[in-house]
Amino acid sequence: MGYFRIIGLLTVVFAGIVTFSPQTYASAFIDIFDKGMPVYEAIPLKEFQESGRVHTQQPLADEALSYELTLPKVWRETKSFGYSLSQDIFTDIGRYIGPVKFNKANSYIVVQALDVGLQASAKTMAAAHFMNNGFTVQGAHDFSRNDVETLHVEVSKGESYIVRSRFIINGGRLVMMSYYLPATSWNEERDLQFRVVRSFKLLNEVEAKIESAKTHEFWDVSSFKYPAVWTLEPGEAPTFDHMNVMLLNFDGDIKKRQNLVVKGRISVDLISRYVMPSLEDALVDQIDLMVSQGIVMKRKKEKFDAPVWPEVFQNASASVYEVLDSYAPDQKMELWVVGAQALGYYYVFSMVTPTRDEDFMLWGENTEALQYIIEHTVPGEEW
């Protein structure tokens, strides 16, 4: 695909995006993952590795930020480290610049990091980054929920760049590596850009700190962790046949219980296999319960990213529905009903959240909380 075709496509995309609300923009970005990245023939991997030099860094003496990438030997590193990570602004943790070109701008690479805490996926953070900056996205690919690659156009000092980036979550940090390729050099350098970005990797897998999480135990049957910013409300008196709690994402003064607005809610149910014929029956019962509590079912969604369960769970199932919620009649809402089986229990999680078109950041916050809870659910003994 030639340079002018790339720019033309991106201009068309941009013309459509600038009229969107921020939420719709971010939602449209998520949909780009269905289209993937532009495909073209790359430099043979062996040739690239043999002709390049491996660069490694451990910025800020932080293991979670240690990275490696391979660059042509003519590229040089320019030290540009910040002093600490912020939760609001990216901090530079590495810069590299390509060789001087006659009558053309240089290519360069910027590696940056952000402290994002527990509730984040690479896809959500990438969408937020592009939404906040208004960049035009050409393609995106997710290697995993913690590692995505994107392609976008950016204009800097009058020069148009085609930027290929990696967004990687590790240890509560977001690392963003971006290769800025001048559009005028696209045809001759795009293969190199592809190989360099794909060579980038973090060297140490670090689990996010859990100081901002709480733990709830269902006796010795099970336990789970949840974000501390959520409020846990006990359900009915627990029995070994059925245990339930509700998690609420409040906006307002929680301590004084004043001016509270529920931004999302997640119900966690453990149901004994001895009182419920199947997981499917447990999920249907949960939907019926939600309907009795004021949920009006509208349409089942076909496309969504189902939560990932720990290996100990079996027969995982997930459904997402567009719904009307009597507690938020003016908002577009979703109902997530997911479940799995472990030992003697069915685990059923249901979540009510604004849709991503209604409020993308809140939708991301709620869905990430659901994923975090499921990832940190631990079955106990079989009864």
Secondary structure, DSSP 8 states (H G I E B T S, - for coil): --HHHHHHHHHHHHHHHTTS-HHHHHHHHHHHTTT---------HHHHHHHEEEEEE-GGG-GGG-EEEEEETT-EE-----SS--SSS-EEEEEEE---BTTB---EEEEEEEE--SS--HHHHHHHHHHHHT-EEEEEEEEETTEEEEEEEEEETTEEEEEEEEEEEETTEEEEEEEEEEGGGHHHHHHHHHHHHHH-EES-------TTEEEEEETTTEEEEEETTSEEEE-S---SSEEEEEEEEEEEETTTTEEEEEEEEEEEEEEETTT-S-HHHHHHHHHHHHHHTTEEEEEE-S--------TT-EEEEEEEEEEEETTSTTS-EEEEEEEEEETTEEEEEEEEEE-TTT-HHHHHHHHHHHHHHHHTEEE----
